[in-house]
Amino acid sequence: MVRAVVLINAGRGQIEATGEEVAGVPGVYEVYSVAGRVDLVAHIRVATNDELAEIVSGRLAKIEGVVATETLIAFRVYSREDSEAGFS
């Protein structure tokens, strides 16, 4: 499984609508509206790098409110859920 975090800058006054549209893209697991240098953070989970490329370059880039993106591909995932599963 390929996991990535996509940092998204939205157009002025378009954060909510953009977040909702991004959340509707298949492969997007969650979208957060955040404070800081970006407006939205999307978590993506897909099977292949090609699918990730299609989502970021093919789908997200075409959403009207998306001004810019930065994609961070996860090498490893560390989570409480994974740790707890190892002890059960």
PDB file of N, CA, C and O in Angstrom, chain B, residues numbered from 101:
ATOM      1  N   MET B 101       0.837  -1.177   0.000  1.00  0.00           N
ATOM      2  CA  MET B 101       0.000   0.000   0.000  1.00  0.00           C
ATOM      3  C   MET B 101       0.880   1.239   0.000  1.00  0.00           C
ATOM      4  O   MET B 101       1.870   1.310   0.728  1.00  0.00           O
ATOM      5  N   VAL B 102       0.513   2.209  -0.819  1.00  0.00           N
ATOM      6  CA  VAL B 102       1.202   3.494  -0.881  1.00  0.00           C
ATOM      7  C   VAL B 102       0.384   4.498  -0.076  1.00  0.00           C
ATOM      8  O   VAL B 102      -0.819   4.656  -0.285  1.00  0.00           O
ATOM      9  N   ARG B 103       1.058   5.166   0.842  1.00  0.00           N
ATOM     10  CA  ARG B 103       0.400   6.202   1.630  1.00  0.00           C
ATOM     11  C   ARG B 103       1.133   7.510   1.414  1.00  0.00           C
ATOM     12  O   ARG B 103       2.357   7.543   1.296  1.00  0.00           O
ATOM     13  N   ALA B 104       0.366   8.581   1.365  1.00  0.00           N
ATOM     14  CA  ALA B 104       0.968   9.899   1.166  1.00  0.00           C
ATOM     15  C   ALA B 104       0.152  10.953   1.898  1.00  0.00           C
ATOM     16  O   ALA B 104      -1.031  10.769   2.187  1.00  0.00           O
ATOM     17  N   VAL B 105       0.812  12.049   2.183  1.00  0.00           N
ATOM     18  CA  VAL B 105       0.174  13.230   2.739  1.00  0.00           C
ATOM     19  C   VAL B 105       0.323  14.315   1.683  1.00  0.00           C
ATOM     20  O   VAL B 105       1.424  14.569   1.193  1.00  0.00           O
ATOM     21  N   VAL B 106      -0.780  14.949   1.337  1.00  0.00           N
ATOM     22  CA  VAL B 106      -0.732  16.028   0.349  1.00  0.00           C
ATOM     23  C   VAL B 106      -1.116  17.333   1.041  1.00  0.00           C
ATOM     24  O   VAL B 106      -2.205  17.465   1.599  1.00  0.00           O
ATOM     25  N   LEU B 107      -0.200  18.286   0.991  1.00  0.00           N
ATOM     26  CA  LEU B 107      -0.442  19.623   1.534  1.00  0.00           C
ATOM     27  C   LEU B 107      -1.051  20.457   0.418  1.00  0.00           C
ATOM     28  O   LEU B 107      -0.525  20.505  -0.694  1.00  0.00           O
ATOM     29  N   ILE B 108      -2.165  21.114   0.726  1.00  0.00           N
ATOM     30  CA  ILE B 108      -2.922  21.811  -0.312  1.00  0.00           C
ATOM     31  C   ILE B 108      -3.164  23.263   0.079  1.00  0.00           C
ATOM     32  O   ILE B 108      -3.601  23.548   1.194  1.00  0.00           O
ATOM     33  N   ASN B 109      -2.883  24.166  -0.829  1.00  0.00           N
ATOM     34  CA  ASN B 109      -3.278  25.563  -0.687  1.00  0.00           C
ATOM     35  C   ASN B 109      -4.522  25.766  -1.537  1.00  0.00           C
ATOM     36  O   ASN B 109      -4.569  25.385  -2.706  1.00  0.00           O
ATOM     37  N   ALA B 110      -5.532  26.378  -0.918  1.00  0.00           N
ATOM     38  CA  ALA B 110      -6.807  26.623  -1.604  1.00  0.00           C
ATOM     39  C   ALA B 110      -6.951  28.106  -1.905  1.00  0.00           C
ATOM     40  O   ALA B 110      -6.304  28.950  -1.285  1.00  0.00           O
ATOM     41  N   GLY B 111      -7.813  28.405  -2.869  1.00  0.00           N
ATOM     42  CA  GLY B 111      -8.094  29.792  -3.209  1.00  0.00           C
ATOM     43  C   GLY B 111      -8.827  30.495  -2.086  1.00  0.00           C
ATOM     44  O   GLY B 111      -9.450  29.860  -1.235  1.00  0.00           O
ATOM     45  N   ARG B 112      -8.745  31.807  -2.095  1.00  0.00           N
ATOM     46  CA  ARG B 112      -9.406  32.617  -1.061  1.00  0.00           C
ATOM     47  C   ARG B 112     -10.901  32.303  -1.012  1.00  0.00           C
ATOM     48  O   ARG B 112     -11.598  32.352  -2.025  1.00  0.00           O
ATOM     49  N   GLY B 113     -11.372  31.980   0.188  1.00  0.00           N
ATOM     50  CA  GLY B 113     -12.789  31.689   0.383  1.00  0.00           C
ATOM     51  C   GLY B 113     -13.222  30.339  -0.148  1.00  0.00           C
ATOM     52  O   GLY B 113     -14.421  30.069  -0.216  1.00  0.00           O
ATOM     53  N   GLN B 114     -12.277  29.473  -0.530  1.00  0.00           N
ATOM     54  CA  GLN B 114     -12.630  28.192  -1.135  1.00  0.00           C
ATOM     55  C   GLN B 114     -12.193  26.979  -0.303  1.00  0.00           C
ATOM     56  O   GLN B 114     -12.251  25.848  -0.786  1.00  0.00           O
ATOM     57  N   ILE B 115     -11.764  27.201   0.916  1.00  0.00           N
ATOM     58  CA  ILE B 115     -11.234  26.090   1.719  1.00  0.00           C
ATOM     59  C   ILE B 115     -12.285  25.012   1.944  1.00  0.00           C
ATOM     60  O   ILE B 115     -12.022  23.835   1.694  1.00  0.00           O
ATOM     61  N   GLU B 116     -13.456  25.387   2.407  1.00  0.00           N
ATOM     62  CA  GLU B 116     -14.484  24.389   2.717  1.00  0.00           C
ATOM     63  C   GLU B 116     -14.917  23.606   1.478  1.00  0.00           C
ATOM     64  O   GLU B 116     -14.955  22.376   1.502  1.00  0.00           O
ATOM     65  N   ALA B 117     -15.239  24.309   0.407  1.00  0.00           N
ATOM     66  CA  ALA B 117     -15.680  23.635  -0.820  1.00  0.00           C
ATOM     67  C   ALA B 117     -14.572  22.759  -1.398  1.00  0.00           C
ATOM     68  O   ALA B 117     -14.832  21.656  -1.878  1.00  0.00           O
ATOM     69  N   THR B 118     -13.338  23.255  -1.348  1.00  0.00           N
ATOM     70  CA  THR B 118     -12.213  22.487  -1.868  1.00  0.00           C
ATOM     71  C   THR B 118     -11.990  21.242  -1.028  1.00  0.00           C
ATOM     72  O   THR B 118     -11.780  20.158  -1.573  1.00  0.00           O
ATOM     73  N   GLY B 119     -12.033  21.379   0.284  1.00  0.00           N
ATOM     74  CA  GLY B 119     -11.865  20.236   1.177  1.00  0.00           C
ATOM     75  C   GLY B 119     -12.906  19.159   0.933  1.00  0.00           C
ATOM     76  O   GLY B 119     -12.581  17.971   0.915  1.00  0.00           O
ATOM     77  N   GLU B 120     -14.148  19.562   0.748  1.00  0.00           N
ATOM     78  CA  GLU B 120     -15.221  18.603   0.489  1.00  0.00           C
ATOM     79  C   GLU B 120     -15.010  17.892  -0.838  1.00  0.00           C
ATOM     80  O   GLU B 120     -15.241  16.687  -0.942  1.00  0.00           O
ATOM     81  N   GLU B 121     -14.571  18.631  -1.856  1.00  0.00           N
ATOM     82  CA  GLU B 121     -14.346  18.009  -3.159  1.00  0.00           C
ATOM     83  C   GLU B 121     -13.149  17.057  -3.123  1.00  0.00           C
ATOM     84  O   GLU B 121     -13.194  15.972  -3.701  1.00  0.00           O
ATOM     85  N   VAL B 122     -12.087  17.468  -2.445  1.00  0.00           N
ATOM     86  CA  VAL B 122     -10.914  16.593  -2.304  1.00  0.00           C
ATOM     87  C   VAL B 122     -11.302  15.316  -1.563  1.00  0.00           C
ATOM     88  O   VAL B 122     -10.871  14.226  -1.940  1.00  0.00           O
ATOM     89  N   ALA B 123     -12.106  15.440  -0.522  1.00  0.00           N
ATOM     90  CA  ALA B 123     -12.531  14.273   0.265  1.00  0.00           C
ATOM     91  C   ALA B 123     -13.334  13.273  -0.564  1.00  0.00           C
ATOM     92  O   ALA B 123     -13.388  12.092  -0.223  1.00  0.00           O
ATOM     93  N   GLY B 124     -13.948  13.731  -1.633  1.00  0.00           N
ATOM     94  CA  GLY B 124     -14.745  12.855  -2.485  1.00  0.00           C
ATOM     95  C   GLY B 124     -13.947  12.094  -3.528  1.00  0.00           C
ATOM     96  O   GLY B 124     -14.504  11.261  -4.243  1.00  0.00           O
ATOM     97  N   VAL B 125     -12.657  12.362  -3.627  1.00  0.00           N
ATOM     98  CA  VAL B 125     -11.815  11.687  -4.616  1.00  0.00           C
ATOM     99  C   VAL B 125     -11.477  10.282  -4.106  1.00  0.00           C
ATOM    100  O   VAL B 125     -10.985  10.144  -2.986  1.00  0.00           O
ATOM    101  N   PRO B 126     -11.729   9.242  -4.900  1.00  0.00           N
ATOM    102  CA  PRO B 126     -11.375   7.883  -4.470  1.00  0.00           C
ATOM    103  C   PRO B 126      -9.881   7.785  -4.168  1.00  0.00           C
ATOM    104  O   PRO B 126      -9.049   8.267  -4.938  1.00  0.00           O
ATOM    105  N   GLY B 127      -9.553   7.163  -3.050  1.00  0.00           N
ATOM    106  CA  GLY B 127      -8.170   7.041  -2.611  1.00  0.00           C
ATOM    107  C   GLY B 127      -7.807   8.048  -1.530  1.00  0.00           C
ATOM    108  O   GLY B 127      -6.825   7.868  -0.811  1.00  0.00           O
ATOM    109  N   VAL B 128      -8.604   9.110  -1.418  1.00  0.00           N
ATOM    110  CA  VAL B 128      -8.377  10.092  -0.355  1.00  0.00           C
ATOM    111  C   VAL B 128      -9.068   9.564   0.893  1.00  0.00           C
ATOM    112  O   VAL B 128     -10.284   9.374   0.914  1.00  0.00           O
ATOM    113  N   TYR B 129      -8.275   9.330   1.930  1.00  0.00           N
ATOM    114  CA  TYR B 129      -8.769   8.721   3.168  1.00  0.00           C
ATOM    115  C   TYR B 129      -9.383   9.757   4.107  1.00  0.00           C
ATOM    116  O   TYR B 129     -10.459   9.541   4.664  1.00  0.00           O
ATOM    117  N   GLU B 130      -8.690  10.880   4.276  1.00  0.00           N
ATOM    118  CA  GLU B 130      -9.171  11.958   5.142  1.00  0.00           C
ATOM    119  C   GLU B 130      -8.643  13.287   4.622  1.00  0.00           C
ATOM    120  O   GLU B 130      -7.614  13.345   3.949  1.00  0.00           O
ATOM    121  N   VAL B 131      -9.366  14.352   4.948  1.00  0.00           N
ATOM    122  CA  VAL B 131      -8.903  15.706   4.623  1.00  0.00           C
ATOM    123  C   VAL B 131      -9.103  16.563   5.870  1.00  0.00           C
ATOM    124  O   VAL B 131     -10.173  16.552   6.480  1.00  0.00           O
ATOM    125  N   TYR B 132      -8.063  17.303   6.239  1.00  0.00           N
ATOM    126  CA  TYR B 132      -8.125  18.187   7.397  1.00  0.00           C
ATOM    127  C   TYR B 132      -7.964  19.639   6.947  1.00  0.00           C
ATOM    128  O   TYR B 132      -7.124  19.946   6.101  1.00  0.00           O
ATOM    129  N   SER B 133      -8.769  20.520   7.516  1.00  0.00           N
ATOM    130  CA  SER B 133      -8.548  21.949   7.399  1.00  0.00           C
ATOM    131  C   SER B 133      -7.613  22.309   8.545  1.00  0.00           C
ATOM    132  O   SER B 133      -7.889  21.975   9.698  1.00  0.00           O
ATOM    133  N   VAL B 134      -6.499  22.991   8.238  1.00  0.00           N
ATOM    134  CA  VAL B 134      -5.472  23.212   9.255  1.00  0.00           C
ATOM    135  C   VAL B 134      -5.034  24.675   9.301  1.00  0.00           C
ATOM    136  O   VAL B 134      -5.278  25.445   8.372  1.00  0.00           O
ATOM    137  N   ALA B 135      -4.380  25.036  10.409  1.00  0.00           N
ATOM    138  CA  ALA B 135      -3.735  26.341  10.527  1.00  0.00           C
ATOM    139  C   ALA B 135      -2.274  26.164  10.138  1.00  0.00           C
ATOM    140  O   ALA B 135      -1.694  25.099  10.352  1.00  0.00           O
ATOM    141  N   GLY B 136      -1.689  27.191   9.577  1.00  0.00           N
ATOM    142  CA  GLY B 136      -0.281  27.117   9.186  1.00  0.00           C
ATOM    143  C   GLY B 136      -0.096  27.592   7.764  1.00  0.00           C
ATOM    144  O   GLY B 136      -0.907  28.358   7.246  1.00  0.00           O
ATOM    145  N   ARG B 137       0.970  27.138   7.134  1.00  0.00           N
ATOM    146  CA  ARG B 137       1.302  27.626   5.792  1.00  0.00           C
ATOM    147  C   ARG B 137       0.460  27.010   4.692  1.00  0.00           C
ATOM    148  O   ARG B 137       0.477  27.498   3.562  1.00  0.00           O
ATOM    149  N   VAL B 138      -0.282  25.943   4.995  1.00  0.00           N
ATOM    150  CA  VAL B 138      -1.203  25.354   4.022  1.00  0.00           C
ATOM    151  C   VAL B 138      -2.610  25.383   4.584  1.00  0.00           C
ATOM    152  O   VAL B 138      -2.809  25.572   5.784  1.00  0.00           O
ATOM    153  N   ASP B 139      -3.584  25.195   3.709  1.00  0.00           N
ATOM    154  CA  ASP B 139      -4.986  25.256   4.122  1.00  0.00           C
ATOM    155  C   ASP B 139      -5.580  23.891   4.444  1.00  0.00           C
ATOM    156  O   ASP B 139      -6.387  23.750   5.362  1.00  0.00           O
ATOM    157  N   LEU B 140      -5.163  22.878   3.664  1.00  0.00           N
ATOM    158  CA  LEU B 140      -5.730  21.536   3.799  1.00  0.00           C
ATOM    159  C   LEU B 140      -4.620  20.494   3.783  1.00  0.00           C
ATOM    160  O   LEU B 140      -3.583  20.683   3.147  1.00  0.00           O
ATOM    161  N   VAL B 141      -4.851  19.398   4.488  1.00  0.00           N
ATOM    162  CA  VAL B 141      -3.946  18.249   4.459  1.00  0.00           C
ATOM    163  C   VAL B 141      -4.792  17.028   4.119  1.00  0.00           C
ATOM    164  O   VAL B 141      -5.767  16.727   4.809  1.00  0.00           O
ATOM    165  N   ALA B 142      -4.415  16.330   3.056  1.00  0.00           N
ATOM    166  CA  ALA B 142      -5.149  15.130   2.629  1.00  0.00           C
ATOM    167  C   ALA B 142      -4.283  13.900   2.848  1.00  0.00           C
ATOM    168  O   ALA B 142      -3.107  13.890   2.484  1.00  0.00           O
ATOM    169  N   HIS B 143      -4.866  12.858   3.444  1.00  0.00           N
ATOM    170  CA  HIS B 143      -4.195  11.563   3.584  1.00  0.00           C
ATOM    171  C   HIS B 143      -4.694  10.676   2.457  1.00  0.00           C
ATOM    172  O   HIS B 143      -5.899  10.528   2.254  1.00  0.00           O
ATOM    173  N   ILE B 144      -3.769  10.096   1.738  1.00  0.00           N
ATOM    174  CA  ILE B 144      -4.111   9.244   0.599  1.00  0.00           C
ATOM    175  C   ILE B 144      -3.577   7.846   0.836  1.00  0.00           C
ATOM    176  O   ILE B 144      -2.448   7.665   1.291  1.00  0.00           O
ATOM    177  N   ARG B 145      -4.407   6.857   0.523  1.00  0.00           N
ATOM    178  CA  ARG B 145      -4.022   5.445   0.608  1.00  0.00           C
ATOM    179  C   ARG B 145      -4.444   4.771  -0.693  1.00  0.00           C
ATOM    180  O   ARG B 145      -5.630   4.698  -1.015  1.00  0.00           O
ATOM    181  N   VAL B 146      -3.450   4.279  -1.435  1.00  0.00           N
ATOM    182  CA  VAL B 146      -3.722   3.603  -2.704  1.00  0.00           C
ATOM    183  C   VAL B 146      -2.783   2.410  -2.838  1.00  0.00           C
ATOM    184  O   VAL B 146      -1.872   2.234  -2.029  1.00  0.00           O
ATOM    185  N   ALA B 147      -3.008   1.599  -3.854  1.00  0.00           N
ATOM    186  CA  ALA B 147      -2.214   0.385  -4.040  1.00  0.00           C
ATOM    187  C   ALA B 147      -0.881   0.645  -4.746  1.00  0.00           C
ATOM    188  O   ALA B 147       0.098  -0.052  -4.480  1.00  0.00           O
ATOM    189  N   THR B 148      -0.828   1.634  -5.637  1.00  0.00           N
ATOM    190  CA  THR B 148       0.378   1.822  -6.449  1.00  0.00           C
ATOM    191  C   THR B 148       0.768   3.297  -6.554  1.00  0.00           C
ATOM    192  O   THR B 148      -0.040   4.193  -6.307  1.00  0.00           O
ATOM    193  N   ASN B 149       2.029   3.521  -6.927  1.00  0.00           N
ATOM    194  CA  ASN B 149       2.490   4.892  -7.182  1.00  0.00           C
ATOM    195  C   ASN B 149       1.763   5.513  -8.363  1.00  0.00           C
ATOM    196  O   ASN B 149       1.529   6.722  -8.386  1.00  0.00           O
ATOM    197  N   ASP B 150       1.406   4.694  -9.340  1.00  0.00           N
ATOM    198  CA  ASP B 150       0.658   5.213 -10.492  1.00  0.00           C
ATOM    199  C   ASP B 150      -0.693   5.767 -10.054  1.00  0.00           C
ATOM    200  O   ASP B 150      -1.124   6.810 -10.545  1.00  0.00           O
ATOM    201  N   GLU B 151      -1.364   5.078  -9.133  1.00  0.00           N
ATOM    202  CA  GLU B 151      -2.642   5.575  -8.618  1.00  0.00           C
ATOM    203  C   GLU B 151      -2.451   6.896  -7.884  1.00  0.00           C
ATOM    204  O   GLU B 151      -3.259   7.814  -8.023  1.00  0.00           O
ATOM    205  N   LEU B 152      -1.376   6.987  -7.102  1.00  0.00           N
ATOM    206  CA  LEU B 152      -1.080   8.229  -6.396  1.00  0.00           C
ATOM    207  C   LEU B 152      -0.855   9.368  -7.387  1.00  0.00           C
ATOM    208  O   LEU B 152      -1.383  10.465  -7.208  1.00  0.00           O
ATOM    209  N   ALA B 153      -0.081   9.107  -8.421  1.00  0.00           N
ATOM    210  CA  ALA B 153       0.172  10.120  -9.440  1.00  0.00           C
ATOM    211  C   ALA B 153      -1.117  10.573 -10.109  1.00  0.00           C
ATOM    212  O   ALA B 153      -1.298  11.762 -10.372  1.00  0.00           O
ATOM    213  N   GLU B 154      -2.002   9.642 -10.380  1.00  0.00           N
ATOM    214  CA  GLU B 154      -3.283   9.990 -11.011  1.00  0.00           C
ATOM    215  C   GLU B 154      -4.121  10.869 -10.091  1.00  0.00           C
ATOM    216  O   GLU B 154      -4.750  11.824 -10.545  1.00  0.00           O
ATOM    217  N   ILE B 155      -4.131  10.550  -8.803  1.00  0.00           N
ATOM    218  CA  ILE B 155      -4.910  11.357  -7.855  1.00  0.00           C
ATOM    219  C   ILE B 155      -4.346  12.770  -7.770  1.00  0.00           C
ATOM    220  O   ILE B 155      -5.089  13.744  -7.895  1.00  0.00           O
ATOM    221  N   VAL B 156      -3.032  12.888  -7.557  1.00  0.00           N
ATOM    222  CA  VAL B 156      -2.437  14.208  -7.343  1.00  0.00           C
ATOM    223  C   VAL B 156      -2.405  15.023  -8.638  1.00  0.00           C
ATOM    224  O   VAL B 156      -2.861  16.166  -8.673  1.00  0.00           O
ATOM    225  N   SER B 157      -1.870  14.433  -9.686  1.00  0.00           N
ATOM    226  CA  SER B 157      -1.715  15.178 -10.945  1.00  0.00           C
ATOM    227  C   SER B 157      -2.978  15.204 -11.795  1.00  0.00           C
ATOM    228  O   SER B 157      -3.245  16.179 -12.497  1.00  0.00           O
ATOM    229  N   GLY B 158      -3.747  14.130 -11.728  1.00  0.00           N
ATOM    230  CA  GLY B 158      -4.926  14.030 -12.570  1.00  0.00           C
ATOM    231  C   GLY B 158      -6.200  14.550 -11.952  1.00  0.00           C
ATOM    232  O   GLY B 158      -7.021  15.159 -12.637  1.00  0.00           O
ATOM    233  N   ARG B 159      -6.377  14.316 -10.649  1.00  0.00           N
ATOM    234  CA  ARG B 159      -7.644  14.690 -10.012  1.00  0.00           C
ATOM    235  C   ARG B 159      -7.537  15.977  -9.188  1.00  0.00           C
ATOM    236  O   ARG B 159      -8.284  16.929  -9.414  1.00  0.00           O
ATOM    237  N   LEU B 160      -6.596  15.998  -8.224  1.00  0.00           N
ATOM    238  CA  LEU B 160      -6.516  17.155  -7.337  1.00  0.00           C
ATOM    239  C   LEU B 160      -6.142  18.426  -8.094  1.00  0.00           C
ATOM    240  O   LEU B 160      -6.689  19.495  -7.823  1.00  0.00           O
ATOM    241  N   ALA B 161      -5.227  18.316  -9.027  1.00  0.00           N
ATOM    242  CA  ALA B 161      -4.787  19.496  -9.788  1.00  0.00           C
ATOM    243  C   ALA B 161      -5.914  20.115 -10.604  1.00  0.00           C
ATOM    244  O   ALA B 161      -5.835  21.287 -10.971  1.00  0.00           O
ATOM    245  N   LYS B 162      -6.948  19.356 -10.891  1.00  0.00           N
ATOM    246  CA  LYS B 162      -8.064  19.859 -11.700  1.00  0.00           C
ATOM    247  C   LYS B 162      -9.207  20.434 -10.866  1.00  0.00           C
ATOM    248  O   LYS B 162     -10.156  20.993 -11.416  1.00  0.00           O
ATOM    249  N   ILE B 163      -9.121  20.300  -9.549  1.00  0.00           N
ATOM    250  CA  ILE B 163     -10.154  20.869  -8.685  1.00  0.00           C
ATOM    251  C   ILE B 163      -9.974  22.384  -8.660  1.00  0.00           C
ATOM    252  O   ILE B 163      -8.880  22.885  -8.402  1.00  0.00           O
ATOM    253  N   GLU B 164     -11.047  23.099  -8.926  1.00  0.00           N
ATOM    254  CA  GLU B 164     -10.993  24.549  -9.110  1.00  0.00           C
ATOM    255  C   GLU B 164     -10.320  25.282  -7.953  1.00  0.00           C
ATOM    256  O   GLU B 164      -9.532  26.197  -8.189  1.00  0.00           O
ATOM    257  N   GLY B 165     -10.607  24.908  -6.721  1.00  0.00           N
ATOM    258  CA  GLY B 165     -10.067  25.633  -5.570  1.00  0.00           C
ATOM    259  C   GLY B 165      -8.638  25.294  -5.214  1.00  0.00           C
ATOM    260  O   GLY B 165      -8.050  25.966  -4.366  1.00  0.00           O
ATOM    261  N   VAL B 166      -8.054  24.280  -5.829  1.00  0.00           N
ATOM    262  CA  VAL B 166      -6.675  23.897  -5.513  1.00  0.00           C
ATOM    263  C   VAL B 166      -5.715  24.840  -6.234  1.00  0.00           C
ATOM    264  O   VAL B 166      -5.694  24.904  -7.463  1.00  0.00           O
ATOM    265  N   VAL B 167      -4.921  25.571  -5.451  1.00  0.00           N
ATOM    266  CA  VAL B 167      -3.957  26.518  -6.000  1.00  0.00           C
ATOM    267  C   VAL B 167      -2.586  25.853  -6.138  1.00  0.00           C
ATOM    268  O   VAL B 167      -1.900  26.042  -7.142  1.00  0.00           O
ATOM    269  N   ALA B 168      -2.187  25.065  -5.116  1.00  0.00           N
ATOM    270  CA  ALA B 168      -0.887  24.399  -5.135  1.00  0.00           C
ATOM    271  C   ALA B 168      -0.931  23.178  -4.226  1.00  0.00           C
ATOM    272  O   ALA B 168      -1.701  23.129  -3.267  1.00  0.00           O
ATOM    273  N   THR B 169      -0.086  22.183  -4.543  1.00  0.00           N
ATOM    274  CA  THR B 169       0.017  20.988  -3.705  1.00  0.00           C
ATOM    275  C   THR B 169       1.487  20.649  -3.481  1.00  0.00           C
ATOM    276  O   THR B 169       2.359  21.010  -4.271  1.00  0.00           O
ATOM    277  N   GLU B 170       1.731  19.945  -2.381  1.00  0.00           N
ATOM    278  CA  GLU B 170       3.041  19.367  -2.097  1.00  0.00           C
ATOM    279  C   GLU B 170       2.765  17.969  -1.567  1.00  0.00           C
ATOM    280  O   GLU B 170       2.014  17.808  -0.605  1.00  0.00           O
ATOM    281  N   THR B 171       3.364  16.961  -2.183  1.00  0.00           N
ATOM    282  CA  THR B 171       3.089  15.564  -1.832  1.00  0.00           C
ATOM    283  C   THR B 171       4.257  14.977  -1.061  1.00  0.00           C
ATOM    284  O   THR B 171       5.411  15.063  -1.483  1.00  0.00           O
ATOM    285  N   LEU B 172       3.932  14.378   0.079  1.00  0.00           N
ATOM    286  CA  LEU B 172       4.910  13.701   0.922  1.00  0.00           C
ATOM    287  C   LEU B 172       4.563  12.211   0.923  1.00  0.00           C
ATOM    288  O   LEU B 172       3.531  11.817   1.466  1.00  0.00           O
ATOM    289  N   ILE B 173       5.413  11.385   0.321  1.00  0.00           N
ATOM    290  CA  ILE B 173       5.160   9.945   0.261  1.00  0.00           C
ATOM    291  C   ILE B 173       5.726   9.297   1.517  1.00  0.00           C
ATOM    292  O   ILE B 173       6.865   9.564   1.900  1.00  0.00           O
ATOM    293  N   ALA B 174       4.936   8.454   2.152  1.00  0.00           N
ATOM    294  CA  ALA B 174       5.365   7.772   3.376  1.00  0.00           C
ATOM    295  C   ALA B 174       6.216   6.555   3.045  1.00  0.00           C
ATOM    296  O   ALA B 174       5.833   5.724   2.221  1.00  0.00           O
ATOM    297  N   PHE B 175       7.376   6.456   3.694  1.00  0.00           N
ATOM    298  CA  PHE B 175       8.210   5.263   3.567  1.00  0.00           C
ATOM    299  C   PHE B 175       7.742   4.196   4.546  1.00  0.00           C
ATOM    300  O   PHE B 175       7.634   3.021   4.195  1.00  0.00           O
ATOM    301  N   ARG B 176       7.464   4.619   5.784  1.00  0.00           N
ATOM    302  CA  ARG B 176       6.972   3.724   6.831  1.00  0.00           C
ATOM    303  C   ARG B 176       5.849   4.445   7.566  1.00  0.00           C
ATOM    304  O   ARG B 176       5.791   5.675   7.589  1.00  0.00           O
ATOM    305  N   VAL B 177       4.965   3.664   8.161  1.00  0.00           N
ATOM    306  CA  VAL B 177       3.868   4.225   8.942  1.00  0.00           C
ATOM    307  C   VAL B 177       4.001   3.725  10.368  1.00  0.00           C
ATOM    308  O   VAL B 177       4.066   2.519  10.609  1.00  0.00           O
ATOM    309  N   TYR B 178       4.039   4.643  11.299  1.00  0.00           N
ATOM    310  CA  TYR B 178       4.085   4.314  12.718  1.00  0.00           C
ATOM    311  C   TYR B 178       2.782   4.811  13.325  1.00  0.00           C
ATOM    312  O   TYR B 178       2.457   5.994  13.229  1.00  0.00           O
ATOM    313  N   SER B 179       2.040   3.911  13.947  1.00  0.00           N
ATOM    314  CA  SER B 179       0.777   4.331  14.543  1.00  0.00           C
ATOM    315  C   SER B 179       0.493   3.544  15.798  1.00  0.00           C
ATOM    316  O   SER B 179       0.992   2.433  15.976  1.00  0.00           O
ATOM    317  N   ARG B 180      -0.305   4.122  16.664  1.00  0.00           N
ATOM    318  CA  ARG B 180      -0.713   3.457  17.889  1.00  0.00           C
ATOM    319  C   ARG B 180      -1.474   2.181  17.558  1.00  0.00           C
ATOM    320  O   ARG B 180      -1.311   1.162  18.228  1.00  0.00           O
ATOM    321  N   GLU B 181      -2.302   2.242  16.526  1.00  0.00           N
ATOM    322  CA  GLU B 181      -3.084   1.072  16.099  1.00  0.00           C
ATOM    323  C   GLU B 181      -2.161  -0.094  15.757  1.00  0.00           C
ATOM    324  O   GLU B 181      -2.421  -1.226  16.167  1.00  0.00           O
ATOM    325  N   ASP B 182      -1.092   0.165  15.014  1.00  0.00           N
ATOM    326  CA  ASP B 182      -0.151  -0.883  14.650  1.00  0.00           C
ATOM    327  C   ASP B 182       0.564  -1.442  15.877  1.00  0.00           C
ATOM    328  O   ASP B 182       0.758  -2.653  15.987  1.00  0.00           O
ATOM    329  N   SER B 183       0.959  -0.557  16.804  1.00  0.00           N
ATOM    330  CA  SER B 183       1.647  -0.998  18.016  1.00  0.00           C
ATOM    331  C   SER B 183       0.758  -1.855  18.896  1.00  0.00           C
ATOM    332  O   SER B 183       1.193  -2.885  19.410  1.00  0.00           O
ATOM    333  N   GLU B 184      -0.488  -1.430  19.071  1.00  0.00           N
ATOM    334  CA  GLU B 184      -1.416  -2.184  19.907  1.00  0.00           C
ATOM    335  C   GLU B 184      -1.737  -3.546  19.294  1.00  0.00           C
ATOM    336  O   GLU B 184      -1.905  -4.522  20.026  1.00  0.00           O
ATOM    337  N   ALA B 185      -1.823  -3.630  17.972  1.00  0.00           N
ATOM    338  CA  ALA B 185      -2.107  -4.901  17.303  1.00  0.00           C
ATOM    339  C   ALA B 185      -0.978  -5.896  17.541  1.00  0.00           C
ATOM    340  O   ALA B 185      -1.221  -7.101  17.610  1.00  0.00           O
ATOM    341  N   GLY B 186       0.254  -5.407  17.666  1.00  0.00           N
ATOM    342  CA  GLY B 186       1.395  -6.284  17.894  1.00  0.00           C
ATOM    343  C   GLY B 186       1.399  -6.916  19.256  1.00  0.00           C
ATOM    344  O   GLY B 186       2.036  -7.952  19.449  1.00  0.00           O
ATOM    345  N   PHE B 187       0.701  -6.321  20.221  1.00  0.00           N
ATOM    346  CA  PHE B 187       0.666  -6.858  21.578  1.00  0.00           C
ATOM    347  C   PHE B 187      -0.600  -7.637  21.886  1.00  0.00           C
ATOM    348  O   PHE B 187      -0.726  -8.169  22.989  1.00  0.00           O
ATOM    349  N   SER B 188      -1.533  -7.725  20.966  1.00  0.00           N
ATOM    350  CA  SER B 188      -2.781  -8.450  21.256  1.00  0.00           C
ATOM    351  C   SER B 188      -2.731  -9.870  20.762  1.00  0.00           C
ATOM    352  O   SER B 188      -3.698 -10.615  20.926  1.00  0.00           O
TER     353      SER B 188
END
